[in-house]
Each structure stands twice: as C-alpha cells, then as structure tokens.
Amino acid sequence: MRPGEVDIDATTVGRLIAGRFPRWAGLPVERLDSSGTENAMFRLGADLVVRLPRHPGAVDDVAHELRWLPRLAPGLPVPVPEPLGRGEPGEGFPWPWSVYRWLDGRNPVVGAVEEPELLAEDLAAFVRALRRIDPRDGPPGYRGVPLASRDELTRAAIAQSDGRIDTGAVTRLWDEALRLPRHSAAPVWAHGDLMPGNVLVRDGRLSAVIDFGTAGVGDPAADLIVAWNLLPAGVRGTFRDAVGADDAEWARGRGWALSIALIALPYYRVTNPPVAENSRHVIGEILAETA
C-alpha cells in the first residue's frame, strides 16, 4: 500500500451508506474488481456505485467530479458518471466519498478489441465532443500542460527500468518529444486519463467513459494516449483522422503515452500489475511504430 492508503471493505461501505443515505440502507454492497489506482469501487444494489478515495492524493477528485460532471455530461455522446450524492468521513473512513448511478459495460481487453474500427471512431467522437464544450472557467487540466513538466519524473523512471526496456531508444524518443512545438491554440477540455480501465464498451462499441478526476482545460493532446494504450495499430489512423490531430499534436500525444507508461512501469510493477503490464504494452507499441 502507498503512504496514507486505507483499506476499505464492504461492511464499512454499508455502514457509511446507512449513516449518510438511509434510503439506500440495506442494499447489497459488493466490491468491484478494478485495476484503478485512485479509488475503490463498490456496487450498491442494482443501480448504484460507491466511489471512495484510496489515498490522500485522490480526495480532491470527489469535489472535482461533483462540480464538473454535470456541466460536461450534456455535451458528450456517451454516458459519463452521474453523481447522486456526496458522503462525509465516518466509520473510520477519513475522507469524503460519492455515490453515482451504475453504468453498464465492461472494460475492453487490450489486444482483443472486438470492433476496433468502430471503437476508434467512437473514442474520437467523444474526444471531439469534449473539446467543443465551453472551456470558460474550466479548471486547468492535470495533463493539459507542456510535456517538459514531466521531464524529471520521466528520466527518473527510465533510470529505474533496470534493463527491462530499451533505455536508449525510449530516451531518444523522449528527447524528441521535448523538442515538439507546444500547444498554441486556445485551451480546450480534455479527459486526461483515457486508459482502458476508464473506458466501458458494450457489443464492441463505446458505452461510457468514467473517472473524470483529471479532466480540465489546456492542451488536449493527452487524450490521444488511447491510440497506444488500447487501440490496435491498424486503426490508429482512423482515430487520428477522426479527431483531426495534426503532426505536432499527434506526436505530443505519443509523448504523453510514452511518459505515462514509463513512469507507471516501475511505480506499479508490484502494487498494480495490470497497470504495469499495460505500460509495457504502450512502450512496445511506440517502439514498434517509431522503429
């Protein structure tokens, strides 16, 4: 467990619900398997889900989502989490938490995407729609900043790779990414964390996007990371064309995908193997694409 991380079980969640939302007391509580790194998820009855921060760094996401999701949802082509209530600390749990309406779907399987062309088009439509939402008064995006802000962490991660990756090749790619032109257009909305675990599909099509804790305005290139962490190489062009990314934005998106994967690989190697495995996948895809 990370410093400050707390263990959460279904019994505690049931007591929290009974104390804060008596109308839902007695509904069955079931912990959901998830490779997520920030929050614990519990299904509450058939129609609800409870989301609780796992560590102090995730606490601010509660208020962030409760404020911004209602503003974003009407402009998006697929459902996103619908906040139904905010819970307060109690029963030994130290932070605020939230209840959302349940969203049907499952996470896509990297390497076994059912309808890759259609999913690429659906994801591009989501990204385009998010970019069209009025950015005025929007919060700065967690990843809407220049790539250079990641330089120290990225190089430290490369140094910690212990020969598990081609350090020379990824260092050259990272150096190239840092020389790219910065985003010079007006800031726009971006999700900021389009990882497979935050994408839901049904019958091969995008059915929902979850976890808006990093959403904000800035350079939207980080939303292109889904081209490497989920979509197969054969449909990346479809996704890029549908988004309308120029050469510089596409390359910045690849730089973001590389940096995120490099940093996550040593950080989650032991504590979250699915995230580490996806990081290895991303690095391999980028190296193959740029060879």
Secondary structure, 3 states (H helix, E strand, C coil): CCCCCCCCCHHHHHHHHHHHCHHHCCCCEEECCCCCCCEEEEEECCCEEEEEECCHHHCHHHHHHHHHHHHHHHHCCCCCCCEEEEECCECCECCCEEEEECCCCECCCCCCCCCHHHHHHHHHHHHHHHHHCCCCCCCECCCCCCHHHHHHHHHHHHHCCCCCCCHHHHHHHHHHHHCCCCCCCCCEEECCCCCHHHEEEECCEEEEECCCCCCEEECHHHHHHHHHHCCCHHHHHHHHHHHCCCHHHHHHHHHHHHHHHHHHHHHHCCCCHHHHHHHHHHHHHHHHHHC
